[in-house]
Amino acid sequence: MEDGEKWYVIYTRTGDELKVKRLIELLFSKLNKKPIRVLIPKRAIIERKGKKRVEKIKFLFPGYVFIKTNMCFEVYYEISKLPHFLKFLKDEMEPAEVRDDEIRIILSLVGDSDIVGFSTGIKIGGKVKIIDGPLKGFEGLIEKIDKRKGRVKVRLNVSGNANLVDLGIHIVEKIDNGEFNKLSEVS
């Protein structure tokens, strides 16, 4: 096993991730080792309960616990003895390091909180730009969204008249507030 702090993955039973995290943190404080970074990526989702919408937190990778440590035989052995530990994800005989490009994506998604937030998509009243077709370059406001059909109704200002146009959701893109040009043509 090599020196230097790297990311590794521990596999455990789904539902035991937080127990394993607490046990690893206790183990490292008992061993008087440098604090370890333990990451369990989670995501925020909206679920319907009857007529209410409820925000829930779910594990992004159920059964996986990411750790950043200087892996040596002692660390490997002590973690392997923990309750709820099943195994390290391995590369032949040694624990496999998580590649830098893979962990960078995960860290950028979770930020400081370990929770992936909601994506900001298009919504009614949102400002969009048409990116394909005969109306390409026009900007407008979304009046209605039909997710099932993949369609949006967009209010456009064409030749001084406000018109409602039915478009495929895939040909519009969200515009930041600073980019919006008062519902006019883009030359």
N, C-alpha and C positions, 0 to 999 in steps of 0.2 A: 504494500500500500504506500502511496506517495504522500509527501508533505505538502502543506499549503491548504488554505480553506477552499473547499469546493462544495457544490451542491450534490446531495445524494437523495435517493427516494427510499422510504420505508413503506412496506406494504403491511396493512393491518386489516382486520375485519371492518366492514362498513359500519359506522356508528361508534367505533373505538378511537377515531382519529384524535379527538380532544383529550382523551385519557392518555394516549401515547405522548401527545405534546407535553402534558403536565409532568408525566413520568420522566421524560427526557430532560426537561428543565430542572427538575429536582435532582436527577442524577448528576448533571453537570455542576450544580451548586454544591453537591456532596463531594464530588471529586476535586473541588476547588479549581476547576478548569475555567478558561475564558468562557463567558456566556455564549450559548449556541443560538443561532437563528433557526427557529422552527416555523415553518410556513404551511398552513393548510388553506389553500385558496378556496374562497367561497364566492357565491354569486347571489345577488338580490333578484328575486323574481316576484311577479304579481300572480296570485292565484285567486280564483273566484270561490267564495264560500257563500252559496245561495246567491243573493243579489249584491253582496259586498265584495269588494276587491281587497285582498289582504296581501301585504308584503311579507315574503318569507325569505329566509337565508338557507341556501342549499350548498353542499360541497360541490366544487367544480370537478374534482377528481376523487370520487368516493373511494375510501380505502387507502389513499396515498397521503403520506406525510413527508414533506420536503425538509431537509436539514442542511444547513451550511456549517461545515466544521472542518477541522484539520483531522482527516481520517487516519487513524493509526490502529494497531492491533488492540490496544487497551480500550479505545472508544468503541470499536467494532464489537468486541467481546461484551462490554458492559451494556451496550444498547441491545444486543442480541438476547441477553438474559431478562430483559424487561417483560412484565406481563403484557398481554395484548399484542406483543410484537410477533409478526409472522415471518417476515424475511426482508432483506434488502433486495432491491432490484439489482441484479448482478450482470457483469460483463465477464463471462466465463467464470473465474473463481473469485474475483474481487467485486466489491460494490461498484456499480456503474456510476460514473460521474454524469450529471445532467449537463448537456452541452450548453455553452454560454449563450448561443443564439436562442435556444429553447427557454432557458430560465429568464433571459432578458424580456421575452414576450410575456411570460407569466407575471414577472415583477412589474412590467409597465401596465398590465391589466389591473392588478390589485392595488398598486400604489402603496401607501403607508398602512392602510386599514385591513389588508388581507381579503377585502371584499370587492369583487368586480361590480361596479355600479351599473346603472341602466344606460343603454344606448340612447342617444338623442336622435330620434327619427323624425319623419315628417308628421305633422299633426294639423288638425283643422285650425285655420287662421295662420298657419305657418307660411313663410315666404319661400317660393321655389323658383327654379330656373328650368326651362325645358332644354334638354340636352340632345334631343334627336327628333327627326321628322321635319315636316314643313313649318312648324312653329318654333324650330330651334332658335335659341337666343332670347325668346320672350320670357318675361318674369311675371309672376302672379301670386295670388293668395289662394290657399286651399280652402274650398268651401265644404267638400264632402269626401270621405274616404270609404271605399268598399274593399276591405281587405280580402274578402272571399273571392271577389272577381279580379282583384289586383288593379283596380281603377281608382282614379281621383278626378274630382271636378275642380278645375282651377279657374278663378276669375282673372281674365286678362284684359288689358286696356289696348285694344286694337283700333287704330285710326280714331282715337278719341272716344270710342264706345267701350263700355265694360261688357265683356262677353263671358259666358260660362262655357268652358270647354271640357269635354270628357276625354281623359288621357290614360294611358297605361302608366301604372305607378313606377315602372322601370325607366321611364324617359324623363322623369323629373328628379332634380336634386335640391336638397335643402340649401338655402342661402343664409349666411350669417347676416345679422342685422345691419352691419356696416356696409355690405355689398349691395343692398337692395336699392333699386332705382325707381321709386314711386310708380310701380306697375307700368312701366313704359317699355318700348321696344329697345333692344340692344343692337347697336349697329355693328 
